[in-house]
Amino acid sequence: MGGGSVAADELRLLIERAERLAEEKKGIADDEKDVFAEAKGRGYDPKAIRRIIAIRKKNKEDYREEEAILETYLAALGMI
């Protein structure tokens, strides 16, 4: 029976840790939302900022390759 108590304590600690992380994640999401609202209030385009952030996460070669493929497809569709 003692083993069950240890397992229950371990499970409770894991659940509490996951709950704390979820609270932190919500706080960070709220902070991020505030940053984008501030950017919009100052006249910046939040969609463009999000796109720049996504680009900055990528390897330069991967980004260049994606852009080249996109440009090829757009040209084939007569969009550029």
C-alpha positions in Angstrom: 0.0 0.0 0.0 2.9 2.4 0.7 3.8 2.3 -3.0 0.4 3.5 -4.0 0.8 6.5 -1.7 4.1 7.4 -3.3 2.6 7.0 -6.8 -0.3 9.2 -5.8 2.0 11.9 -4.4 4.1 11.8 -7.5 1.0 12.1 -9.7 -0.3 15.0 -7.7 3.0 16.8 -8.0 3.1 16.3 -11.8 -0.5 17.6 -12.1 0.3 20.6 -10.0 3.4 21.3 -12.0 1.4 21.1 -15.3 -1.2 23.4 -13.8 1.5 26.0 -12.9 2.9 25.8 -16.4 -0.5 26.3 -17.9 -1.0 29.4 -15.8 2.5 30.7 -16.9 1.7 30.0 -20.5 -1.6 31.9 -20.2 0.3 34.8 -18.7 2.8 34.8 -21.5 0.1 34.7 -24.1 -1.6 37.6 -22.4 1.7 39.5 -22.4 2.2 38.7 -26.1 -1.3 39.9 -26.9 -0.5 43.2 -25.1 2.7 43.7 -27.2 0.8 43.3 -30.4 -2.0 45.6 -29.2 0.7 48.2 -28.3 2.3 47.7 -31.8 -1.1 48.2 -33.5 -1.7 51.3 -31.3 1.6 52.8 -32.5 0.6 52.2 -36.1 2.5 49.0 -36.8 0.8 46.0 -38.6 0.7 43.1 -36.2 0.4 40.6 -39.1 3.6 41.9 -40.6 5.3 41.7 -37.2 4.2 38.1 -36.8 5.5 37.3 -40.3 8.9 38.8 -39.5 9.1 36.8 -36.2 8.3 33.6 -38.2 11.0 34.4 -40.8 13.6 35.2 -38.1 13.0 31.7 -36.6 13.9 30.0 -39.9 17.3 29.1 -41.3 18.2 31.6 -44.0 18.7 29.0 -46.7 15.3 27.4 -45.9 13.7 30.8 -46.0 15.3 31.6 -49.4 14.2 28.3 -50.8 10.6 28.8 -49.6 10.5 32.3 -51.1 11.9 31.1 -54.4 9.2 28.3 -54.6 6.5 30.8 -53.7 7.6 33.2 -56.3 7.7 30.5 -58.9 4.2 29.4 -58.0 2.9 33.0 -58.0 4.4 33.6 -61.4 2.9 30.5 -62.8 -0.5 31.6 -61.6 0.0 35.1 -63.1 -0.1 36.8 -59.8 3.2 38.6 -60.2 
